[in-house]
Amino acid sequence: MKQLLNPIIKINNDEYERIPVKTRILKQGDNIIDLIKEYALSQMLTGDILVISESPLAITQGRAIATKDIKIGLLAKILWRFVGKVNYGIGLRAPTSMQCAIDECGSSRILFAAFIGGITKLFGRKGDFYRVAGMQAALIDAASTTPVPPYMDCVIKGPLYPEKVAQSIKNSLGFEAAIMDINDIGGSWVIGNSDGVQISLLEKIMKDNPQGQGDELTPFCIVRKLER
């Protein structure tokens, strides 16, 4: 389990505390607002922002697909081999996760993205596959990405309607909220937020992944600006 060495981070002369919130293992059908009420709400103060990890939210929406239930087509069997190897994860470099990308985005779009990505890579430009394929392709977590049972053998697709979910949390509970995709190599992206969130600031506050990447069971993180 990753230990948060310093819960306080300083950004532009302001200090922010990050408070990971531990929960039980989430499952399909869980109501995200009920979970926040159960585990996080009692710890929150006026002005706090609630960050929600994208994969746990996706799990509650039924977006964790067991690999045994994924029917791999010919296109996925071909295309996954052309996905570049990286040292921070599998991504779409597996037939099952590539098939999920095709299911989400459509075969035509994935083919076009592969074509554009292949051409621009020849000129030293990276990332165009995902720019063309879209956010849902980029958010797919391959099987074995998470060590949390029973999801080790599941591909987890990105959450649906993250913007609407974040705004519904604010409307219901009165706190700003953001759905984020964060990793241990400095990636920090807001993929959906309520209307009062400063996106670029929140991405800096969360850049060291205070919620962790393993079996911490901390899908929520309270972000609090400290008074000087």
N, C-alpha and C positions, 0 to 999 in steps of 0.2 A: 504494500500500500504506500502510495506517495505521501510524504509528510510536507505540509505547507510550512516552509522554514520561516517565512515572514508574511504574516497576514496583512501587513501594512505596505502600501506602495505609494510613492510620491510622484505626482504628475503635475507639472507646471506650478510648483510651490504649494500644491494642495495635497493632503494625505487622505487616502481611502483605505478603509478596512474591508477585507473580503472574508465573509463568514460562510464556509461550506456547510450545507445542511444535509445530514445523513437521513436516509429513508430506508424502508424495506425495498426489496426488489420489485420494480414496477411491472405491470402486466397489461395486456390488451384489455381495453374497456375501462381502465382507471380514469377517473375524471381529474384533469390536471388542477382545476381550481379546488376541488375537495382535498387533493394531496397537499396543496399549498396551505390550506387551512389547517390540516392535520400536523404538518411538520415544520412549516416556516413562519406562519403568520404571527405566532406568539413571540417570535424573536425580532420582528420587524418594527422599525421606528419611522416616524414621519420623515420623508425625504429619501428613504432607502429605495434602491432598485433591486428587483429580483431577476437574476440571470438563470435561465433554464437551459440545460444541455440539450442539443438537438436529438441525439439518439434516444435518450429516455422518453422524450416527448413522442418521438416516432413509435416507440414500443407501445405506448398507451393507445396509439391510433391504429394498431394492428399492422405496423409496417415492418415487423421482424418476420422474415420468411425463412423457414427451415430449408436447408439446402436440398433435403430429400424431396421437397415439394416443388423445386424449380426445374422446369422442363427446358433443357438447354437446346437451343436451335443451332442451325448450321452457322449463321452469322456470328453468334457469340463464340462458337468453337474456333472460328477463324480470327476474329478481331482481338480477343484477349491477349493473343501472343504478341501483338504489336504495341501493347502498352508498356512503357518504359519501366524498368525496375528502379525502385527508390528504397532508401534505407529506413523509411518511417512508416511503412505500411504496404498493404497489397492493393488497395483501391480497386480498379477495374481489371487488374492483372490476374483474373481468375474467371473461368467460364460462367460460374454462377453469378458473380457480381456484374459481369458484362451483360448477361441475360437480363438482369434486373434493370440495368440502364436502358436496354432496348425496350423492355416492357414499359418503362416510365416515359421515355422520350420518343419512341417510335424508331423503326429500323431506318427510315429515310434520313432522319435527322442525325442518327448515330453514324451512318455511313458518310454523310456530308461532313460531319465533324471530324471523322477519321481522315477523310481526304484532305480537308483544310489543314488539320493538325500535322499530317505527314508532310505536306508541302512546306509549311512555314518552319517546321523543325529542321529542314534542310538548310535554312538560312539562319539557324541558331535561335529561333524564337520558340519558346515553350509555353504551354498552357492554352493554346488555341482550341484544342479538342474540347476542353471543358467550357471555354467561352462560347463555342458554337452549340455544344450539346445542352448547356444550360445548368442551372443550379442543382436540379434533382440528380443529374448524373454525378456532379461533384460531391454530393452529400452521401452517396452510397458507401456504407461500411461493409467491407467484405467479411465473410465468415472467418472466425478465429480472431477478429479484431478485438472483441470484448472477452474478458475472462469470466464474466458473470453468467452463471447458469440461470435459466436454460438457453441462453442466447449465443453460446460459443459456436454452435453449428448453424447460425442464422446469418443471412445477409440482411442488414438493416437499412432500409431506404430512408431518405430524408423525410422529415415531418411535413405534413400537409398544412397549408395556410398558416405559416408561422406568424405572419403579420397580424392576422385576425386573432390568433390565439393570444398574442401579447397584448393586444388592445382589449380583448375581452377580460383579461386578468386585471388590467387597470380599471376597466369599467365596473367590475364586480368587487374588487378589493381596495381600490384607491391607490395602489402603488404602481409606479412605472415598472415595466417588465421588458425583457429582451430574450429572444431565443438565439443561442450562439453555438457556433461550430469552432471548437478550440482544440489545439493539440499541443504536444510537448516540445515542438520544434519552433515555436513562435507564431504559429498560425492562430489568428483570433479574428473571427468574423461574426458580425451581427447579421443574422439572416431574416430576422423579423423583430419588430420593436413597437412599443406603444408610442404615442405621438410626442411625449416629452423627453425621450431618450436622446442624448447626444452620442451618436453612433461612434464617431472617431475617438472620442474620449473614453467611452466604455471599452472599446477594443484595446486601447492602451492599458487600461486598468486591469484587464483580464489576460494580458499577453503571456504571462508566465503560467497560465493554466492552474489556478488555485484549486479547482475542483478535482484535478487528477485525471488520469487516463486509464486506470485499471479497475480494481475491485473496491474502490472507496465507497460506492453507493451514495454519492453526493450529487444528485441531479440538479439541485438548487444551490445557488450561491447568493447571499445577500451582500450587496455593495453599499457601503455607507461612507459618506464624506465626513471626515472628522473635523470638529470645530477647533480653530486655532486660538 
